[in-house]
Amino acid sequence: MPDIFFKCGWCGKHLVVDEVGVGLEIPCPDCKKIVVIPKIRFAHECPQCNERLILAYTMRGETLECPLVDMKSPNWSVELRT
């Protein structure tokens, strides 16, 4: 199953979980507050690796680190504007 990218509504930390976790409550690894893994999401294609990423609507306008692009590359983030 694909991963879902979303952010903590309390501290803004970017989080990634497997799609099977939709609707579950988990603690944020940074602020430790409980967040719900969102159901509402959209697909965005990484312009570097062409992988289809599943994102929560709260990720609009955020810069996302694609987990499949080599981290040593200077252009490994994607700004979401959809």
Long-range contacts (C-beta under 8 A, 24 or more apart in sequence): 2-52, 2-53, 2-54, 3-53, 3-54, 3-67, 4-37, 4-38, 4-41, 4-54, 4-55, 4-56, 5-53, 5-54, 5-55, 5-56, 5-59, 5-64, 6-35, 6-37, 6-38, 6-41, 6-55, 6-56, 6-58, 6-59, 7-56, 7-58, 7-59, 7-62, 8-33, 8-35, 9-35, 9-58, 10-35, 14-59, 14-62, 14-64, 14-65, 16-67, 19-54, 42-82, 44-78, 44-80, 44-82, 46-78, 47-78, 48-73, 48-75, 48-76, 48-78, 53-78, 55-80
